[in-house]
């Protein structure tokens, strides 16, 4: 595990963080980049990921990713407690749906 962190002295400075997160008996990886007024967040499992509203489902579909999207989150814990509001086409093909709890969604991607 590595963390890239810097002390933020100005709002314009950024911080990137990578963190291992226990999910059941497995681990997922959380990525956070502080941007402007809200962070960019991703939780990555073995077969896919959940992304925040900064990222685009259209691109995930073009790339063939298995992805879910959440909004209104500021921390990894917020994502884990959220419901998926949008899923990629390949996520639908394996039975993942909008409205799923993120933990349940990610467990199916381990």
Phi and psi restraints in degrees (value plus and minus 20) as a CYANA .aco file:
   2 UNK   PHI    -155.5  -115.5
   2 UNK   PSI     133.2   173.2
   3 UNK   PHI    -146.7  -106.7
   3 UNK   PSI     113.1   153.1
   4 UNK   PHI    -128.1   -88.1
   4 UNK   PSI      90.5   130.5
   5 UNK   PHI    -155.1  -115.1
   5 UNK   PSI     131.1   171.1
   6 UNK   PHI    -158.6  -118.6
   6 UNK   PSI     127.5   167.5
   7 UNK   PHI     -89.1   -49.1
   7 UNK   PSI     106.5   146.5
   8 UNK   PHI    -106.7   -66.7
   8 UNK   PSI      96.9   136.9
   9 UNK   PHI    -119.7   -79.7
   9 UNK   PSI     -50.2   -10.2
  10 UNK   PHI    -148.3  -108.3
  10 UNK   PSI     133.3   173.3
  11 UNK   PHI     -79.3   -39.3
  11 UNK   PSI     -48.6    -8.6
  12 UNK   PHI     -96.6   -56.6
  12 UNK   PSI     -34.5     5.5
  13 UNK   PHI     -98.6   -58.6
  13 UNK   PSI     130.8   170.8
  14 UNK   PHI    -137.4   -97.4
  14 UNK   PSI     145.5   185.5
  15 UNK   PHI    -159.0  -119.0
  15 UNK   PSI     118.4   158.4
  16 UNK   PHI    -138.3   -98.3
  16 UNK   PSI     118.4   158.4
  17 UNK   PHI    -157.6  -117.6
  17 UNK   PSI     118.4   158.4
  18 UNK   PHI    -142.0  -102.0
  18 UNK   PSI     112.0   152.0
  19 UNK   PHI    -161.4  -121.4
  19 UNK   PSI     116.1   156.1
  20 UNK   PHI    -101.7   -61.7
  20 UNK   PSI     114.0   154.0
  21 UNK   PHI    -147.3  -107.3
  21 UNK   PSI     107.4   147.4
  22 UNK   PHI     -93.1   -53.1
  22 UNK   PSI     109.5   149.5
  23 UNK   PHI    -155.3  -115.3
  23 UNK   PSI      83.2   123.2
  24 UNK   PHI      45.0    85.0
  24 UNK   PSI    -148.5  -108.5
  25 UNK   PHI    -115.9   -75.9
  25 UNK   PSI     -15.9    24.1
  26 UNK   PHI    -137.9   -97.9
  26 UNK   PSI     157.1   197.1
  27 UNK   PHI    -141.9  -101.9
  27 UNK   PSI     125.9   165.9
  28 UNK   PHI    -138.9   -98.9
  28 UNK   PSI     149.8   189.8
  29 UNK   PHI    -136.1   -96.1
  29 UNK   PSI     111.2   151.2
  30 UNK   PHI    -123.9   -83.9
  30 UNK   PSI     117.2   157.2
  31 UNK   PHI    -142.1  -102.1
  31 UNK   PSI     113.7   153.7
  32 UNK   PHI    -155.9  -115.9
  32 UNK   PSI     109.2   149.2
  33 UNK   PHI    -144.8  -104.8
  33 UNK   PSI     100.5   140.5
  34 UNK   PHI     -97.0   -57.0
  34 UNK   PSI     102.4   142.4
  35 UNK   PHI    -149.6  -109.6
  35 UNK   PSI     114.8   154.8
  36 UNK   PHI      13.9    53.9
  36 UNK   PSI    -130.1   -90.1
  37 UNK   PHI    -117.3   -77.3
  37 UNK   PSI     -28.8    11.2
  38 UNK   PHI    -172.8  -132.8
  38 UNK   PSI     134.8   174.8
  39 UNK   PHI    -104.2   -64.2
  39 UNK   PSI     132.3   172.3
  40 UNK   PHI    -110.6   -70.6
  40 UNK   PSI     104.6   144.6
  41 UNK   PHI    -148.0  -108.0
  41 UNK   PSI     120.5   160.5
  42 UNK   PHI    -161.0  -121.0
  42 UNK   PSI     115.7   155.7
  43 UNK   PHI    -133.3   -93.3
  43 UNK   PSI      99.7   139.7
  44 UNK   PHI    -129.5   -89.5
  44 UNK   PSI     107.2   147.2
  45 UNK   PHI    -124.7   -84.7
  45 UNK   PSI    -196.1  -156.1
  46 UNK   PHI     -82.3   -42.3
  46 UNK   PSI     -62.4   -22.4
  47 UNK   PHI    -124.4   -84.4
  47 UNK   PSI     -25.2    14.8
  48 UNK   PHI    -198.2  -158.2
  48 UNK   PSI    -183.5  -143.5
  49 UNK   PHI    -176.0  -136.0
  49 UNK   PSI     146.8   186.8
  50 UNK   PHI    -138.5   -98.5
  50 UNK   PSI     113.0   153.0
  51 UNK   PHI    -141.3  -101.3
  51 UNK   PSI     139.4   179.4
  52 UNK   PHI    -106.3   -66.3
  52 UNK   PSI     158.4   198.4
  53 UNK   PHI     -85.9   -45.9
  53 UNK   PSI     -32.4     7.6
  54 UNK   PHI     -85.2   -45.2
  54 UNK   PSI     -46.9    -6.9
  55 UNK   PHI    -118.8   -78.8
  55 UNK   PSI     142.6   182.6
  56 UNK   PHI    -130.8   -90.8
  56 UNK   PSI     102.1   142.1
  57 UNK   PHI     -87.7   -47.7
  57 UNK   PSI     -51.0   -11.0
  58 UNK   PHI     -78.6   -38.6
  58 UNK   PSI     -61.9   -21.9
  59 UNK   PHI     -88.1   -48.1
  59 UNK   PSI     -62.3   -22.3
  60 UNK   PHI     -77.3   -37.3
  60 UNK   PSI     -61.1   -21.1
  61 UNK   PHI     -86.2   -46.2
  61 UNK   PSI     -63.7   -23.7
  62 UNK   PHI     -80.4   -40.4
  62 UNK   PSI     -54.6   -14.6
  63 UNK   PHI    -105.0   -65.0
  63 UNK   PSI     -28.5    11.5
  64 UNK   PHI      58.8    98.8
  64 UNK   PSI       0.8    40.8
  65 UNK   PHI     -94.0   -54.0
  65 UNK   PSI     135.4   175.4
  66 UNK   PHI    -119.5   -79.5
  66 UNK   PSI      90.2   130.2
  67 UNK   PHI    -163.9  -123.9
  67 UNK   PSI     133.5   173.5
  68 UNK   PHI    -147.6  -107.6
  68 UNK   PSI     137.7   177.7
  69 UNK   PHI    -148.4  -108.4
  69 UNK   PSI     120.5   160.5
  70 UNK   PHI    -149.0  -109.0
  70 UNK   PSI     139.4   179.4
  71 UNK   PHI    -154.3  -114.3
  71 UNK   PSI     144.9   184.9
  72 UNK   PHI      53.2    93.2
  72 UNK   PSI       7.5    47.5
  73 UNK   PHI    -133.9   -93.9
  73 UNK   PSI     128.0   168.0
  74 UNK   PHI    -148.8  -108.8
  74 UNK   PSI     -30.7     9.3
  75 UNK   PHI    -158.9  -118.9
  75 UNK   PSI     145.5   185.5
  76 UNK   PHI     -81.1   -41.1
  76 UNK   PSI     -60.1   -20.1
  77 UNK   PHI     -83.4   -43.4
  77 UNK   PSI     -58.2   -18.2
  78 UNK   PHI     -78.1   -38.1
  78 UNK   PSI     -63.4   -23.4
  79 UNK   PHI     -83.0   -43.0
  79 UNK   PSI     -67.2   -27.2
  80 UNK   PHI     -81.1   -41.1
  80 UNK   PSI     -46.9    -6.9
  81 UNK   PHI    -112.4   -72.4
  81 UNK   PSI     -22.4    17.6
  82 UNK   PHI    -109.0   -69.0
  82 UNK   PSI     150.6   190.6
  83 UNK   PHI    -125.6   -85.6
  83 UNK   PSI     123.2   163.2
  84 UNK   PHI     -91.8   -51.8
  84 UNK   PSI     108.8   148.8
  85 UNK   PHI    -122.1   -82.1
  85 UNK   PSI     -36.1     3.9
  86 UNK   PHI    -172.6  -132.6
  86 UNK   PSI     122.8   162.8
  87 UNK   PHI    -150.4  -110.4
  87 UNK   PSI     132.2   172.2
  88 UNK   PHI     -94.5   -54.5
  88 UNK   PSI     143.8   183.8
  89 UNK   PHI     -80.7   -40.7
  89 UNK   PSI     -61.0   -21.0
  90 UNK   PHI     -90.4   -50.4
  90 UNK   PSI     -46.9    -6.9
  91 UNK   PHI     -87.1   -47.1
  91 UNK   PSI     -62.3   -22.3
  92 UNK   PHI     -79.6   -39.6
  92 UNK   PSI     -58.7   -18.7
  93 UNK   PHI     -83.0   -43.0
  93 UNK   PSI     -44.3    -4.3
  94 UNK   PHI    -126.1   -86.1
  94 UNK   PSI      -3.5    36.5
  95 UNK   PHI      70.1   110.1
  95 UNK   PSI     -10.9    29.1
  96 UNK   PHI    -105.5   -65.5
  96 UNK   PSI     119.7   159.7
  97 UNK   PHI    -155.1  -115.1
  97 UNK   PSI     139.9   179.9
  98 UNK   PHI     -82.0   -42.0
  98 UNK   PSI     126.3   166.3
  99 UNK   PHI      71.9   111.9
  99 UNK   PSI     -31.2     8.8
 100 UNK   PHI     -87.6   -47.6
 100 UNK   PSI     128.8   168.8
 101 UNK   PHI     -87.9   -47.9
 101 UNK   PSI     118.5   158.5
 102 UNK   PHI     -79.3   -39.3
 102 UNK   PSI     -60.5   -20.5
 103 UNK   PHI     -78.8   -38.8
 103 UNK   PSI     -66.1   -26.1
 104 UNK   PHI     -82.0   -42.0
 104 UNK   PSI     -63.0   -23.0
 105 UNK   PHI     -78.9   -38.9
 105 UNK   PSI     -69.8   -29.8
 106 UNK   PHI     -87.8   -47.8
 106 UNK   PSI     -57.9   -17.9
 107 UNK   PHI     -78.7   -38.7
 107 UNK   PSI     -56.4   -16.4
 108 UNK   PHI     -91.0   -51.0
 108 UNK   PSI     -32.5     7.5
 109 UNK   PHI    -121.9   -81.9
 109 UNK   PSI     -13.2    26.8
